[in-house]
Amino acid sequence: MSITRREKGSSILRVLEIIEAIANASKPMTPTELAKQLDIPKATGHRLIQTLEKEGFLQTNMRGFVVPGARLHQAALGIIYAGRYKAQRRAILEHLSNAVGETCGIAIPDGTEMLYFDRVQTNWPLQINLPVGSHTPSWCTASGKLYLANLPLAQRRLMLEKLPIQRLSRNTLTDPEELLDELAHIEQQGLAVDNEEFIDGMVACAVPVRDALGRLIACLFTHAPVIRCSLEDLLQFEPQLREAAAQLEQIIQVPAQS
C-alpha cells in the first residue's frame, strides 16, 4: 500500500511531508535525517529539498541543517493571521485591552527579532506607535526576553553571542551574563518585563502562549507609557494576561498527534 502511494503522484505529498516534518521538529535535521524519518529515497529527499531551497521555502544553515525559509515563514504567518480563528483572537485581545486599559498584542519570533503580529490599541491621546508588522529586538523587550528564556540554555547562550546587543535606553541590559541571569529568572516565572529597556518612558510585560506540545509559539504582551502606568501597575494585570493566553491557546492549538 505504501509502495503504491509512493510510486503514483507522490512528489507533492513528499514535499508537504518534508515541510510538515521541519515545522514539527524539536531540533533541525539534515537532509539525510529527513529522508530517513520520512522513508523516502535519499537522492529524492535531497532533490526535493534543493528545489524548496531554490524557491525560498527552505534554507540550509551553516551547520548543514534544513530550516524554514522566508517564504515558508510568510506563508505560516498568513495562515495564522487570516485563519478562521481571527475573530476570536481579536475578541480576546480587545477584552484584555479593555480590562488593562492599555495596548495589548501578540508578538512572535521572527529570526533573531520579534514581530508584532496583532495588537489592539487604546484610545489614549498618548500612544507608543509600534504597529502590526514592526520588528523589535529580542534582548530588551518583554516578548523578546520571554522568547529567549524559552530556548535551551546552549541555544540561549549562542543567541546572546550573536545578537547585536546595544544600549537603546537608559535601562537596557548589555552585559551577556546579566542577561543570562535575567533569562533564567524569566524561565522560572513564565513572565518577562521591559522596565524602560527598549524605549525610555515605556514599560511592558509578557506571558507565553504555547502549543499543544508546550512549546512557546507566541508572546502575549501589554505596554504603556510610564507617565500613565508604572510597571508595578501593569503587573497587577498578570492574572488577566494569563487567562487571555490560555484562551488563545485553546483556539490556536492543534491537538498533539499520538
C-alpha positions as CSV (number, residue, x, y, z in Angstrom):
1,M,0.0,0.0,0.0
2,S,2.7,2.4,0.9
3,I,4.7,1.4,-2.2
4,T,1.7,2.3,-4.4
5,R,1.3,5.6,-2.7
6,R,5.0,6.4,-3.2
7,E,5.0,5.4,-6.8
8,K,2.0,7.3,-8.0
9,G,1.9,11.1,-7.9
10,S,3.7,11.2,-4.6
11,S,6.0,14.2,-5.2
12,I,3.5,16.8,-3.9
13,L,2.8,14.6,-0.8
14,R,6.6,14.2,-0.2
15,V,7.1,18.0,-0.4
16,L,4.3,18.5,2.1
17,E,5.7,15.8,4.4
18,I,9.1,17.5,4.3
19,I,7.6,20.8,5.2
20,E,5.5,19.2,8.0
21,A,8.5,17.4,9.4
22,I,10.6,20.6,9.5
23,A,7.8,22.6,11.1
24,N,7.2,20.0,13.8
25,A,10.8,19.0,14.5
26,S,12.1,19.6,18.0
27,K,15.5,20.4,16.5
28,P,16.8,21.0,13.0
29,M,17.6,18.0,10.8
30,T,19.9,17.3,7.9
31,P,18.5,16.3,4.5
32,T,19.7,12.7,5.2
33,E,17.9,12.6,8.6
34,L,14.7,13.9,6.9
35,A,14.8,11.3,4.2
36,K,15.3,8.6,6.7
37,Q,12.5,9.8,9.0
38,L,10.1,10.1,6.1
39,D,11.1,6.8,4.5
40,I,11.9,8.3,1.1
41,P,15.0,7.7,-1.1
42,K,18.0,9.7,0.0
43,A,18.5,11.1,-3.5
44,T,14.8,12.1,-3.8
45,G,14.9,13.8,-0.5
46,H,18.0,15.9,-1.4
47,R,16.4,16.8,-4.8
48,L,13.1,18.0,-3.3
49,I,14.9,19.9,-0.5
50,Q,17.1,21.6,-3.1
51,T,14.0,22.6,-5.1
52,L,12.4,24.0,-1.9
53,E,15.6,25.9,-1.1
54,K,15.8,27.4,-4.6
55,E,12.2,28.7,-4.3
56,G,12.8,30.2,-0.8
57,F,10.6,27.8,1.2
58,L,13.6,26.2,3.0
59,Q,17.2,27.0,3.7
60,T,20.2,25.2,4.9
61,N,22.1,26.8,7.7
62,M,25.9,26.9,8.2
63,R,25.8,23.6,10.1
64,G,24.0,21.8,7.3
65,F,20.6,21.7,9.0
66,V,17.4,22.4,7.0
67,V,15.3,25.2,8.5
68,P,12.3,27.1,7.3
69,G,13.0,29.8,4.7
70,A,11.4,33.3,4.2
71,R,8.5,32.1,2.0
72,L,7.5,29.4,4.5
73,H,7.7,31.9,7.4
74,Q,5.5,34.3,5.4
75,A,3.0,31.5,4.5
76,A,2.8,30.4,8.1
77,L,2.1,34.0,9.3
78,G,-0.6,34.4,6.6
79,I,-2.3,31.2,7.6
80,I,-2.4,32.1,11.3
81,Y,-3.4,35.7,10.8
82,A,-6.1,35.1,8.2
83,G,-7.3,31.8,9.7
84,R,-10.8,31.1,10.9
85,Y,-10.0,32.0,14.4
86,K,-9.0,35.6,13.7
87,A,-12.3,36.9,15.0
88,Q,-11.9,35.0,18.3
89,R,-8.3,36.2,18.7
90,R,-9.3,39.8,18.2
91,A,-12.1,39.5,20.7
92,I,-9.7,38.1,23.3
93,L,-7.3,41.0,22.7
94,E,-10.0,43.6,22.8
95,H,-11.4,42.2,26.1
96,L,-7.9,42.2,27.6
97,S,-7.1,45.7,26.4
98,N,-10.3,47.0,27.9
99,A,-9.5,45.3,31.2
100,V,-5.9,46.6,31.4
101,G,-6.7,50.0,29.9
102,E,-3.6,49.8,27.7
103,T,-2.4,48.4,24.4
104,C,-2.2,44.6,24.2
105,G,-0.9,42.4,21.5
106,I,0.8,39.3,20.2
107,A,4.4,39.0,19.2
108,I,6.1,36.0,17.6
109,P,9.7,35.1,17.0
110,D,11.0,36.1,13.5
111,G,14.6,35.2,13.2
112,T,16.6,37.0,15.9
113,E,13.8,39.6,16.3
114,M,10.2,39.7,17.5
115,L,7.4,40.5,15.0
116,Y,4.3,42.4,16.2
117,F,1.7,40.0,14.8
118,D,-1.5,41.5,16.2
119,R,-2.5,44.3,18.6
120,V,-5.4,46.2,20.0
121,Q,-4.6,49.9,20.8
122,T,-6.3,52.0,23.4
123,N,-7.8,55.4,22.6
124,W,-5.5,57.4,24.9
125,P,-4.1,60.5,23.3
126,L,-0.5,59.5,24.3
127,Q,0.4,56.3,22.4
128,I,3.5,54.4,21.6
129,N,3.5,53.7,17.9
130,L,4.5,50.1,17.3
131,P,2.1,48.9,14.6
132,V,1.5,45.4,13.4
133,G,4.5,44.3,11.3
134,S,7.0,46.1,13.4
135,H,10.2,44.2,14.3
136,T,11.6,44.7,17.7
137,P,14.9,43.5,19.3
138,S,14.8,40.3,21.4
139,W,17.3,41.3,24.1
140,C,15.5,44.3,25.6
141,T,11.8,43.7,25.1
142,A,9.4,41.7,27.3
143,S,8.3,39.5,24.5
144,G,11.9,39.0,23.2
145,K,13.3,38.1,26.5
146,L,10.5,35.7,27.1
147,Y,11.3,34.0,23.8
148,L,15.0,33.8,24.6
149,A,14.2,32.4,28.1
150,N,12.3,29.5,26.5
151,L,15.3,28.4,24.4
152,P,17.5,25.6,25.6
153,L,20.4,27.0,27.6
154,A,23.1,26.3,25.0
155,Q,21.0,27.9,22.3
156,R,20.2,30.8,24.6
157,R,24.0,31.5,25.1
158,L,24.6,31.2,21.4
159,M,21.9,33.7,20.6
160,L,23.3,36.2,23.0
161,E,26.7,35.8,21.5
162,K,25.4,36.5,18.0
163,L,22.8,39.3,18.8
164,P,23.9,42.9,18.1
165,I,23.3,43.9,21.7
166,Q,23.4,47.6,22.2
167,R,22.0,50.2,24.6
168,L,18.7,51.5,23.3
169,S,17.6,53.3,26.5
170,R,18.9,54.1,30.0
171,N,17.9,50.7,31.4
172,T,19.0,48.4,28.6
173,L,21.0,45.4,29.8
174,T,24.0,44.9,27.6
175,D,26.1,42.5,29.7
176,P,25.5,39.0,28.5
177,E,25.9,37.4,32.0
178,E,23.4,39.8,33.4
179,L,21.0,38.9,30.6
180,L,21.5,35.2,31.2
181,D,20.7,35.7,34.9
182,E,17.5,37.5,34.0
183,L,16.5,35.0,31.4
184,A,16.9,32.2,33.9
185,H,14.6,34.1,36.3
186,I,12.1,34.6,33.4
187,E,12.2,30.9,32.6
188,Q,11.2,30.2,36.2
189,Q,8.5,32.8,36.4
190,G,7.0,32.4,33.0
191,L,6.7,36.2,32.8
192,A,9.0,38.8,31.3
193,V,9.1,42.6,31.8
194,D,10.6,45.6,30.0
195,N,11.4,48.3,32.5
196,E,12.2,51.1,30.1
197,E,14.8,48.9,28.5
198,F,13.7,49.2,24.9
199,I,12.2,52.8,24.9
200,D,12.7,55.4,27.6
201,G,9.3,56.0,29.2
202,M,7.8,52.7,28.2
203,V,7.1,49.6,30.3
204,A,5.8,46.3,29.3
205,C,5.2,42.7,30.4
206,A,4.5,39.5,28.5
207,V,3.4,35.9,29.1
208,P,3.8,32.9,26.9
209,V,1.3,31.3,24.5
210,R,2.1,27.7,24.0
211,D,1.1,24.9,21.5
212,A,-0.2,21.5,22.4
213,L,3.3,20.2,23.0
214,G,4.1,23.0,25.4
215,R,6.4,24.9,23.1
216,L,6.3,28.7,23.0
217,I,4.7,29.9,19.8
218,A,3.8,33.5,20.7
219,C,4.0,36.1,23.4
220,L,1.0,38.0,24.7
221,F,2.1,41.4,25.8
222,T,0.8,44.8,27.1
223,H,2.8,48.0,27.2
224,A,2.2,51.5,28.4
225,P,3.9,54.9,28.9
226,V,5.2,55.3,32.4
227,I,3.6,58.8,32.6
228,R,0.3,57.0,32.7
229,C,1.1,53.5,34.1
230,S,4.0,52.2,36.1
231,L,5.5,48.7,35.7
232,E,4.0,47.8,39.1
233,D,0.6,48.9,37.9
234,L,0.9,46.9,34.8
235,L,1.9,43.7,36.6
236,Q,-1.3,43.9,38.6
237,F,-3.0,42.5,35.4
238,E,-0.9,39.4,35.3
239,P,-3.9,37.1,36.0
240,Q,-5.8,38.7,33.1
241,L,-2.8,38.2,30.8
242,R,-2.5,34.6,31.8
243,E,-6.2,34.0,31.4
244,A,-6.2,35.6,27.9
245,A,-3.1,33.5,27.0
246,A,-4.9,30.3,28.0
247,Q,-7.9,31.4,25.8
248,L,-5.6,32.0,22.9
249,E,-4.0,28.5,23.4
250,Q,-7.5,26.9,23.2
251,I,-8.3,28.4,19.8
252,I,-4.9,28.1,18.1
253,Q,-3.6,24.8,19.3
254,V,-3.5,21.8,17.0
255,P,-4.1,18.6,19.0
256,A,-0.9,16.7,19.6
257,Q,-0.7,13.5,17.4
258,S,-0.1,10.2,19.2
